Amino acid sequence: MDNISYEDAIQELNNIVKLLEEGNITMEKAIKLLERGQDLIKVCYGELDKAKGKLTVIKNVLGNLEEE
């Protein structure tokens, strides 16, 4: 998967949804768009997992500061 930001992946997913909703594409093109969409969703989940991990670390650090 190419190196794409979360925001760019979301934008591309929105574009894919619009194309699929319009319905003016071949089945082959629709399948390729769906496959690309799957890849983009994996990128988004990966980025969200990273962000969740960072937030957990920050929460733990702040919790430790409050205990001191």
N, C-alpha and C positions, 0 to 999 in steps of 0.2 A: 504494500500500500504506500502510495506516495506520502510525503510529509506535508500534511494539510492541517491547518488550524481548526479548532472546534467551530469557530464562527464561519469559516469558509465551507466546512463540511455541512453545516446547517443550511447555509445559503444554497449550496448545490442540491441538497435534499429537497428543499422547497422548489427549486427549478424542476427537478425530476417529477415531483408530485404534480406540478402544473402541466407538464408535458403528458403525463399519464392520464390526467383528468380530461385533457382536451380530446384525447383519443384519436388524434390524427397521425398516428405512427403505426408502423408495421409491428407484427407480433415479435419479430426478431429484435427490432429496436427496443420494444417494451421489455423484453427479457434482459437485454443488455443494461437497460436503465435500472431494472430491479436488482440485477447483480451489483451494479455500481452503488446502488442505494444500500445494499447489505454491507458493502465495504465501508461506506461512509458512516453507517450506524455503529459499526465496530470501532471506528475512530472516535466517534462521539462518546461511546461508553468508556473507552480507554481514557479519554481526557477527563471525563467526569470522575472516574475512579481515582485518577491522579489528584484532582482537586479535592476529593473527599479525604484522601490520605493527608494532604497538606492541612486541611481544616482540622482533622483529628489531632495532628501534631500541635497546631496552634492552640486548640482547645486544651490539650494536656499541659502545655507550657503555661497557659493562663491559669489553669486550675492549680498548678504547682505554685504559681506566684501568689495566688489568693491564700494558700495554706501557710505561707511563710509569715 
